[in-house]
């Protein structure tokens, strides 16, 4: 584990959240957004950059049907 990663984990240990989301793909970010809009304190962690895994390999278009979910 690198020194930078240790520092990031230490910062998370002192942070208070209602919900911890593991994974910054389209689902993790969508859940984070929805909960945040409801006033829930959320922490999102991912092993890499947000949207860098499977979500980055998509066509970069969110299905038009998502508007019906809001």
C-alpha positions in Angstrom: 0.0 0.0 0.0 1.4 3.4 -1.0 1.8 6.3 1.4 -0.7 8.3 -0.6 -3.3 5.5 -0.3 -2.7 5.2 3.5 -3.3 9.0 3.8 -6.6 8.7 1.9 -7.7 5.8 4.1 -6.8 7.7 7.2 -8.9 10.6 6.0 -11.9 8.3 5.4 -11.6 6.9 8.9 -12.3 10.4 10.3 -15.2 11.0 8.0 -18.8 10.5 9.2 -21.3 9.3 6.6 -24.8 7.7 6.6 -24.0 5.5 3.6 -20.7 4.1 2.1 -20.9 3.2 -1.6 -18.2 1.0 -3.0 -17.9 1.4 -6.7 -17.9 4.6 -8.7 -19.6 3.3 -11.9 -22.9 4.4 -13.3 -24.8 2.6 -10.5 -22.7 3.9 -7.7 -22.8 7.4 -8.9 -26.6 7.2 -9.5 -27.2 6.0 -6.0 -24.9 8.6 -4.6 -26.8 11.4 -6.5 -30.2 10.1 -5.4 -29.3 9.8 -1.8 -27.5 13.2 -1.7 -30.6 14.9 -3.1 -32.5 13.4 -0.2 -30.1 14.9 2.3 -28.2 11.7 3.1 -24.5 12.0 3.7 -22.7 9.7 1.3 -19.1 8.6 0.9 -18.2 6.9 -2.4 -15.0 4.9 -2.8 -13.6 3.2 -5.9 -10.3 1.4 -6.6 -9.5 3.8 -9.5 -10.9 6.9 -11.0 -14.6 7.3 -11.0 -16.2 5.8 -14.2 -12.9 4.1 -15.1 -14.0 0.4 -15.1 -16.9 -1.2 -17.0 -18.8 2.1 -17.2 -15.9 3.6 -19.2 -16.2 0.9 -21.8 -19.9 1.7 -22.6 -21.1 3.8 -25.5 -21.1 6.7 -23.1 -24.9 7.1 -23.5 -27.4 6.7 -20.7 -30.6 5.0 -21.9 -33.3 7.5 -22.6 -35.7 5.6 -20.4 -33.9 6.8 -17.3 -36.1 9.9 -17.3 -39.1 7.8 -16.4 -37.3 6.8 -13.2 -37.2 10.3 -11.9 
